Amino acid sequence: MKSIKQLLLLLFVCFFGLNLFAQGDTAYFRHTVEKGQNLYSIANMYGVAQNEIIDLNSINGNKIYVGQVLIIPQQKSAENKIFHTIQESETLYRLTLIYQVSAKAILDANPGLSMTNFQTGKVIIIPSSPTDKNPETTPRKEQTDVFNPPPPVMSRCRQMHRVTKRKETIYDISKEYAVSIEELIAVNPELEDRTLEKGDFICIPYPQSPLSQTVSKEKSMESGIVSTTEERLFNKNKTKKEAIETLKAAIILPFTETESRSRMVEYYEGFLIAVDSLKRTGVSVELYVYDSGEQNASISSILKQKEMVEMDIIFGPLFSTHIKQLADFALTNKIRLVIPFTSKTNEVFNNPYIYQINTPQSYLYSEIYEHFARQFKDANIIIWNGTEQTEDYREDEFLKEIKQNLLQDKSMTVQTLDATQNVNVIKNAFSPAKTNILIPTSSSNITLTRIFPLLTSLFGKVREVDIQLVGYPEWQTYVKDHIDDYFEWDTYFYSSFYTNHLMPETIKFAENYRKWYSKDMVNTYPKYGILGYDTGFYFLKGLGMQIKSPFSNVLSSNSGLTAINSSMLTAYSLLIS
């Protein structure tokens, strides 16, 4: 009976990391929804239709929530690849045993996967074993909701030991099961560089006879196989990078299109300053610049240029209509593609060569609301409908996210005011007992020029009502007009890009830009000259230095002049003081 229990425990421990199961002829995958994900991005990630996910999970109104487990159909492909969610304490070495594929095959299928980002909850691609055309991970027809990992994992472990004591050591376990420390580490290589933690499962190998130990040792010496740590496994199998003497970079932007011309030229000007700065550090760049034309123009002729396939990196495009074609070109030719502007694309989810600077909308607004709810807990929220029409989709999307979340958050009250209402009605909407958060429905400067005088006339300079404004990224371009009002009414705004004009680096860059081009940068959001410098310097420097750690598709921070891809809710009084 005891042996049966141990076998069941072994089966559970070996199989719990596999989120693959079968129903009939179809294989499915369990996906846990993470913050910022939506149906569109998840469908793109797995290459399935949204309707399939909706039907399988009985989703109403296309709404999903963080932590929700979705059933995703596994699509059969030429490579027979499957998806795997990394479990707690799971290692690359363990995956090679479970799926019977090499570490190199896994790393090649997941560009950028490294020791640092091999984290619990991350979804990775597992390619099929070249020696197995019908992998055991593909469920059989007669099985229903049954896990099917390949058998070699079981043969490695006599049983699984669960660490229950805080100070338990490898030595203690080796004594308990009469196996050597070396044998334990051989089947649990992750133990070589870390201490045991409560809750860890340790594979207990079968004891080796003296003869088998000798044979094993001889085979290891012959084949050069050694008990290796995870770090060695990653380093040994990562793709070798060729030294780059001169970087070839291309910029594809609409330089002659009337509406965007000045912004694109300024981006290019900032980029040139970055190239010059890198030249002084020994990084040589061969730069190719192409005009993508108007939104409906084709970029096929550009991609047919013979030098394009030789590029190390491409920056662009501006228009979303050009992204798919350029993304496919980058994927086919394994060229890095940096998309500096748009946030309304999901190509980054299924193309490992894309680096999207502007945070995807689904991630941005969920992050903003988290900050919002934490900053303004128990507040009285007032949505202000002015007489101006909303001109930018950002306001609609931002307010939609705020309203949707506020409906579920009972700690805050929400009401809507109209600029045409009676002043007494407007004044009475503000609570003297709570912090009042006023959110206009428009990001325009005209809206602010009307709101600030109205608030002053209703509540005066010395007031008993606590009022704060929350608004949009464009508000940072109105500083000269409203800096005193921003302080007076404790103004906040969210932004993916922010330039601190008091930083010495920013001041120096502005002076350098003026020296180069005999003009100042245009007062826009974002500052395109600074964005051009930041993106150019960051990526070209990284390529030029052949950095040890691969880039991540979505950047988290940048040491340059502006915060790249950092969604934030910013208090203006804190920024300026």
C-alpha positions in Angstrom: 0.0 0.0 0.0 2.8 2.3 0.9 4.5 1.7 -2.5 1.2 2.5 -4.3 1.0 5.8 -2.4 4.6 6.6 -3.3 3.9 5.8 -7.0 0.8 8.1 -7.0 2.8 10.9 -5.4 5.5 10.4 -8.0 3.0 10.5 -10.9 1.4 13.7 -9.5 4.8 15.5 -9.0 6.1 14.4 -12.4 2.9 15.5 -14.2 1.6 18.6 -12.4 3.8 20.9 -14.5 2.2 19.7 -17.7 -0.8 21.8 -18.6 -1.6 19.6 -21.6 -4.5 17.3 -21.6 -6.7 15.5 -24.1 -10.4 15.2 -24.9 -11.2 13.0 -27.9 -8.9 13.8 -30.8 -8.0 17.3 -29.6 -5.2 18.4 -27.2 -5.7 21.4 -24.9 -3.6 23.7 -22.9 -4.5 25.5 -19.6 -3.5 29.1 -19.6 -3.7 31.3 -16.5 -4.6 34.9 -17.4 -1.9 37.5 -16.4 -2.3 41.2 -15.8 -2.8 43.1 -19.0 -3.7 40.2 -21.2 -6.9 40.2 -23.2 -8.6 37.6 -25.5 -7.0 39.1 -28.6 -3.4 38.9 -27.2 -3.9 35.4 -25.8 -5.4 34.1 -29.1 -2.4 35.7 -31.0 0.0 34.1 -28.6 -1.3 30.6 -29.2 -2.3 31.1 -32.9 -6.0 30.2 -32.4 -9.2 32.1 -33.1 -10.8 34.2 -30.3 -14.1 32.5 -30.9 -12.6 29.1 -30.1 -11.4 30.4 -26.7 -14.8 32.0 -26.0 -16.7 28.9 -26.9 -14.5 26.5 -24.9 -14.6 28.6 -21.8 -18.2 29.9 -22.0 -17.0 33.5 -21.8 -19.7 36.2 -21.6 -19.1 39.6 -23.1 -15.5 38.9 -24.0 -14.5 39.6 -20.4 -11.7 37.7 -18.7 -10.0 38.4 -15.4 -6.5 38.0 -13.9 -6.0 34.5 -12.5 -8.7 33.0 -14.6 -7.7 29.6 -16.1 -8.6 29.3 -19.8 -8.6 26.1 -21.9 -6.7 26.7 -25.1 -6.9 24.3 -28.1 -3.4 23.1 -29.1 -2.9 23.6 -32.8 -1.0 20.9 -34.7 1.8 22.5 -36.6 4.6 21.3 -38.9 7.0 21.4 -35.9 4.5 19.7 -33.5 5.4 22.3 -30.9 3.5 22.5 -27.7 3.3 25.1 -24.9 4.5 24.6 -21.4 4.0 26.7 -18.3 7.1 26.7 -16.1 6.2 25.4 -12.6 7.7 26.3 -9.2 11.2 24.8 -8.8 11.1 23.5 -12.3 14.4 23.6 -14.3 15.6 23.5 -17.9 17.3 20.2 -17.2 14.0 18.8 -15.9 12.2 19.8 -19.0 14.7 18.1 -21.2 13.9 14.8 -19.3 10.1 15.3 -19.4 9.9 16.1 -23.1 13.0 14.2 -24.3 14.4 17.2 -26.2 17.8 18.9 -25.9 18.3 22.1 -23.9 19.6 23.7 -27.1 16.3 22.8 -28.9 14.3 24.5 -26.2 16.5 27.6 -26.1 16.4 27.9 -29.9 12.6 27.7 -29.9 12.5 30.5 -27.3 14.8 33.3 -28.3 15.9 35.4 -25.4 15.1 32.7 -22.8 17.8 32.8 -20.1 18.6 31.8 -16.6 17.3 35.2 -15.3 13.9 35.0 -17.0 13.3 31.3 -16.7 10.5 32.0 -14.1 7.5 30.3 -12.6 4.4 31.0 -14.7 6.2 31.8 -17.9 4.8 30.1 -21.0 7.5 28.6 -23.3 7.5 26.6 -26.6 8.6 23.0 -26.5 9.6 21.7 -29.9 9.1 18.0 -30.8 11.9 15.6 -30.3 13.7 14.9 -33.6 13.7 11.2 -32.8 10.0 11.0 -32.1 7.6 11.9 -34.8 4.6 11.0 -32.6 5.5 12.5 -29.2 3.9 11.0 -26.1 2.8 14.5 -25.3 0.2 14.2 -28.0 -2.9 12.7 -26.3 -4.3 9.4 -27.6 -7.8 9.2 -28.9 -9.2 6.9 -26.2 -7.8 9.1 -23.3 -9.9 11.7 -21.7 -8.4 14.5 -19.5 -5.3 12.3 -18.9 -1.8 13.7 -18.8 0.7 12.0 -21.0 4.3 12.9 -20.4 7.0 10.6 -21.7 8.1 7.8 -19.4 11.9 8.6 -18.9 11.1 10.8 -15.9 9.8 7.9 -13.9 12.8 5.8 -14.5 15.1 8.4 -13.0 13.3 8.6 -9.6 12.7 5.9 -7.1 10.3 8.3 -5.4 9.9 12.0 -4.6 10.9 13.5 -1.3 9.1 16.6 -0.1 11.1 19.0 2.0 9.0 19.7 5.2 11.7 21.1 7.5 13.1 24.6 7.1 16.7 23.5 7.9 16.7 20.3 6.0 19.8 19.7 3.9 20.9 17.5 1.0 23.1 15.6 3.5 20.1 14.8 5.6 18.2 13.4 2.6 21.2 11.4 1.4 21.4 9.7 4.8 17.6 9.1 4.9 17.5 7.3 1.6 21.1 5.8 1.6 22.2 7.6 -1.6 25.2 9.8 -2.1 25.1 13.6 -2.4 26.6 13.3 -5.9 23.7 11.0 -6.9 21.1 13.4 -5.6 22.7 16.4 -7.4 23.0 14.3 -10.6 19.2 14.0 -10.9 18.5 17.4 -9.2 21.2 19.7 -10.7 19.4 22.8 -9.5 20.5 21.9 -5.9 24.2 22.5 -6.6 23.9 26.3 -6.3 21.0 26.8 -3.9 19.8 25.7 -0.5 16.7 23.6 0.0 13.4 25.4 0.7 10.3 24.1 2.5 7.9 22.6 -0.1 10.6 21.6 -2.6 10.2 18.1 -4.2 13.5 16.2 -4.6 13.9 13.3 -6.9 15.4 10.3 -5.1 17.3 8.1 -7.6 17.6 4.3 -7.5 20.7 3.2 -5.7 23.5 2.2 -8.1 25.4 -1.0 -7.8 29.2 -0.8 -7.8 29.2 -2.2 -11.3 26.7 0.3 -12.6 28.5 3.2 -10.9 31.7 2.2 -12.7 30.0 1.9 -16.1 28.2 5.2 -15.5 31.4 6.9 -14.6 33.2 5.5 -17.7 30.4 6.6 -20.0 30.4 10.1 -18.5 34.1 10.4 -19.0 33.8 9.2 -22.6 30.9 11.4 -23.6 32.1 14.4 -21.6 28.8 14.5 -19.7 29.0 16.0 -16.2 26.6 16.9 -13.6 26.0 20.5 -14.5 24.2 23.4 -12.9 21.4 25.3 -14.6 23.7 28.2 -15.4 26.2 25.9 -17.2 23.3 24.3 -19.1 22.1 27.7 -20.3 25.5 28.9 -21.2 26.5 25.7 -23.0 23.5 25.7 -25.2 22.8 29.3 -25.9 23.2 30.5 -29.5 26.7 31.7 -30.2 26.8 35.4 -31.4 29.1 36.4 -34.2 31.2 39.4 -33.6 29.9 42.5 -35.4 32.5 45.0 -36.6 30.1 47.4 -38.2 26.4 47.5 -37.4 24.0 47.8 -40.3 20.8 49.6 -39.2 17.8 50.8 -41.2 15.2 53.5 -40.5 11.9 53.1 -42.3 9.6 56.1 -41.6 7.3 58.5 -43.6 9.6 61.5 -44.1 7.6 63.1 -46.9 4.1 62.5 -45.5 2.7 66.0 -44.6 1.1 65.4 -41.2 3.9 63.4 -39.6 6.9 64.8 -41.5 8.2 67.2 -38.7 7.9 64.5 -36.0 9.7 61.9 -38.1 12.5 64.3 -39.1 13.0 65.2 -35.4 13.1 61.5 -34.4 15.8 60.9 -37.1 17.8 64.0 -35.9 17.9 62.6 -32.4 18.9 59.2 -33.8 21.8 60.8 -35.6 23.1 62.3 -32.4 23.0 58.8 -30.8 25.0 57.4 -33.7 27.6 60.1 -33.2 27.7 59.5 -29.5 28.3 55.7 -30.1 31.0 56.5 -32.7 33.0 58.2 -30.0 32.8 55.0 -27.9 34.1 52.8 -30.8 30.7 51.5 -32.1 30.6 51.9 -35.9 27.1 52.1 -37.6 26.2 52.0 -41.3 22.8 53.7 -41.5 20.3 53.2 -44.2 17.3 55.5 -44.3 14.1 54.9 -46.3 10.9 56.9 -46.8 7.9 54.6 -46.2 5.4 57.0 -47.8 1.8 57.5 -46.8 -0.3 55.2 -44.7 -1.7 53.3 -47.7 1.6 53.1 -49.6 3.4 49.7 -49.9 6.8 49.2 -48.5 7.5 46.1 -50.7 10.0 48.0 -52.8 12.0 48.9 -49.8 12.1 45.3 -48.5 13.3 44.1 -51.9 16.4 46.2 -51.7 19.3 43.8 -51.7 21.0 45.4 -48.6 17.8 44.9 -46.4 18.5 41.2 -45.7 21.9 42.2 -44.3 20.5 44.5 -41.7 21.3 43.8 -38.0 18.3 45.9 -36.9 15.4 48.0 -38.3 13.6 50.9 -36.7 10.1 51.6 -37.8 7.4 51.9 -39.1 5.1 54.6 -38.0 1.8 53.4 -39.6 0.2 50.2 -38.2 -0.7 49.2 -41.8 3.0 48.6 -42.5 3.8 46.6 -39.3 2.6 43.1 -40.5 4.7 43.1 -43.7 7.8 44.5 -41.9 7.3 42.0 -39.0 7.1 39.0 -41.4 10.3 40.2 -43.1 12.1 40.5 -39.8 11.0 37.1 -38.7 12.0 35.4 -42.0 15.4 37.0 -42.1 16.0 37.0 -38.3 16.5 40.7 -38.0 15.6 42.7 -34.9 12.7 45.1 -35.5 12.2 48.1 -33.2 8.7 49.6 -33.3 9.1 53.0 -31.7 5.6 54.5 -31.9 2.4 52.5 -32.1 0.9 50.7 -29.1 -2.0 49.2 -31.1 -0.3 46.0 -32.4 0.0 42.5 -31.0 2.7 41.3 -33.3 5.1 41.4 -30.4 3.3 38.4 -28.8 4.2 36.0 -31.5 7.3 37.4 -33.1 10.5 37.1 -31.0 12.4 39.6 -33.2 10.1 42.5 -32.4 10.8 45.1 -29.7 7.8 47.3 -29.0 8.7 50.5 -27.3 5.2 51.8 -26.6 3.4 49.7 -24.0 0.5 47.7 -25.5 -2.8 49.3 -24.5 -4.1 46.3 -22.5 -1.1 46.3 -20.3 -0.9 50.1 -20.0 -4.4 50.7 -18.7 -4.5 47.8 -16.3 -1.2 49.1 -14.8 -2.5 52.6 -14.6 -5.7 51.5 -12.8 -3.6 49.6 -10.2 -1.7 52.8 -9.4 -5.0 54.8 -9.5 -6.8 52.5 -7.0 -3.8 52.4 -4.7 -3.3 56.2 -4.8 -7.0 57.3 -4.5 -8.6 54.7 -2.3 -12.0 55.6 -0.9 -12.1 58.7 -3.2 -15.1 60.4 -4.8 -14.5 60.1 -8.5 -16.0 62.7 -10.8 -16.0 62.3 -14.6 -16.1 65.7 -16.2 -17.9 66.0 -19.6 -16.8 69.3 -21.2 -18.1 70.9 -24.3 -15.1 69.7 -26.3 -15.2 66.6 -28.3 -12.8 63.8 -27.6 -10.2 63.8 -30.3 -7.9 60.9 -29.3 -8.8 57.3 -28.8 -6.6 57.3 -25.7 -9.2 59.2 -23.7 -12.0 56.8 -24.6 -9.9 53.7 -23.8 -8.5 55.2 -20.6 -12.0 56.2 -19.3 -13.4 52.9 -20.4 -10.9 51.0 -18.4 -11.4 53.3 -15.4 -15.1 53.1 -15.5 -15.1 49.3 -15.9 -12.8 48.8 -12.9 -14.7 51.3 -10.8 -17.9 49.4 -11.2 -16.2 46.5 -9.4 -14.5 48.6 -6.7 -17.0 49.5 -4.0 -14.6 51.6 -2.1 -14.9 54.5 -4.5 -18.0 56.5 -5.5 -18.4 57.5 -9.2 -20.5 60.2 -10.7 -20.6 62.1 -14.0 -20.9 65.9 -14.3 -21.7 67.9 -17.4 -20.2 71.4 -18.1 -23.7 72.7 -19.0 -25.1 71.8 -15.5 -26.0 74.4 -12.9 -22.9 75.6 -10.9 -24.7 74.6 -7.6 -25.2 71.1 -8.9 -21.5 70.9 -9.8 -20.4 72.3 -6.5 -22.6 69.9 -4.5 -21.1 66.9 -6.3 -17.8 67.5 -4.5 -17.6 65.8 -1.1 -16.1 67.7 1.9 -15.5 64.3 3.6 -13.5 62.6 0.8 -10.8 63.3 -1.6 -12.4 64.3 -4.9 -10.8 63.1 -8.1 -11.8 65.1 -11.2 -11.2 63.3 -14.5 -12.0 65.3 -17.7 -13.1 63.4 -20.8 -10.8 65.4 -23.0 -7.0 65.9 -22.9 -7.1 69.2 -24.8 -5.5 72.4 -23.5 -8.9 74.2 -23.9 -10.5 71.9 -21.4 -7.9 72.8 -18.8 -8.3 76.6 -19.5 -12.0 76.2 -18.6 -11.7 73.8 -15.7 -9.1 75.7 -13.6 -11.0 79.0 -13.5 -14.3 77.2 -12.8 -12.8 75.4 -9.8 -11.3 78.6 -8.5 -14.6 80.4 -8.7 -16.5 77.6 -6.9 -14.0 76.9 -4.1 -11.6 79.8 -4.0 -7.9 79.8 -3.2 -8.4 78.7 0.4 -10.8 75.8 0.4 -12.0 73.1 2.7 -12.7 70.6 -0.1 -9.8 68.3 -1.2 -9.7 68.3 -5.0 -7.2 66.6 -7.3 -7.1 66.3 -11.1 -6.2 63.2 -13.1 -5.5 63.4 -16.8 -3.5 62.5 -19.8 0.0 62.3 -21.2 -0.5 65.5 -23.3 -0.8 67.5 -20.2 3.0 67.6 -19.8 3.1 69.7 -22.9 1.0 72.4 -21.3 3.4 73.1 -18.5 4.1 76.7 -19.6 0.4 77.5 -19.6 -0.7 75.8 -16.4 2.3 75.1 -14.1 0.8 77.1 -11.2 -2.6 75.5 -11.7 -1.0 72.0 -11.7 0.5 72.7 -8.3 -2.6 74.5 -7.0 -5.0 71.6 -7.8 -2.5 68.7 -7.2 -2.6 67.4 -10.7 -1.7 63.9 -11.8 -1.3 62.4 -15.3 -0.3 59.0 -16.6 2.4 58.6 -19.3 4.4 56.0 -21.1 7.0 58.7 -21.9 8.1 61.5 -19.6 11.0 63.9 -20.0 12.3 65.5 -16.8 13.6 68.9 -18.1 15.6 69.5 -14.9 17.9 66.5 -15.4 21.4 67.5 -16.3 21.4 64.8 -19.1 18.2 66.3 -20.6 19.6 69.9 -20.4 22.8 68.8 -22.1 20.9 66.9 -24.9 18.7 69.9 -25.6 21.8 72.1 -25.9 23.5 69.6 -28.1 20.4 69.3 -30.3 20.2 73.1 -30.6 23.9 73.2 -31.6 23.5 70.6 -34.3 20.3 71.8 -35.9 20.0 75.5 -34.9 16.5 75.0 -33.5 14.7 73.7 -30.4 12.7 70.4 -30.3 9.0 70.8 -30.9 6.9 70.7 -27.7 5.1 67.4 -28.3 4.3 64.2 -26.5 6.6 62.4 -26.7 9.7 64.5 -27.5 10.6 62.8 -30.7 14.2 64.0 -30.8 14.8 62.5 -27.3 12.9 59.3 -28.3 15.1 59.0 -31.4 18.2 59.4 -29.3 17.1 57.0 -26.6 16.0 54.1 -28.9 19.0 54.5 -31.2 21.5 54.7 -28.3 20.0 51.8 -26.3 19.7 49.2 -29.1 22.8 50.1 -31.1 25.0 50.2 -27.9 23.6 46.8 -26.9 24.4 45.3 -30.2 27.8 47.0 -30.5 28.9 45.7 -27.1 27.4 42.2 -27.8 25.8 42.2 -24.3 25.8 39.0 -22.3 22.1 39.0 -21.6 19.7 38.9 -24.6 17.2 41.8 -25.0 13.6 41.2 -23.8 10.9 41.8 -26.3 9.2 44.4 -24.1 11.6 46.8 -22.4 11.1 47.5 -18.7 13.5 50.4 -18.3 16.1 52.5 -20.0 19.0 54.5 -18.7 18.6 57.2 -21.2 16.8 60.5 -21.1 13.1 59.4 -21.1 11.4 56.5 -19.5 10.9 53.9 -22.2 7.8 51.7 -21.8 7.3 52.5 -18.1 3.5 53.0 -17.5 3.1 55.3 -14.6 0.7 57.6 -12.8 2.7 60.7 -12.1 2.0 63.4 -9.5 3.1 66.7 -11.1 4.0 68.2 -7.7 6.4 65.4 -7.0 8.0 65.6 -10.4 8.8 69.3 -10.2 9.6 69.7 -6.5 
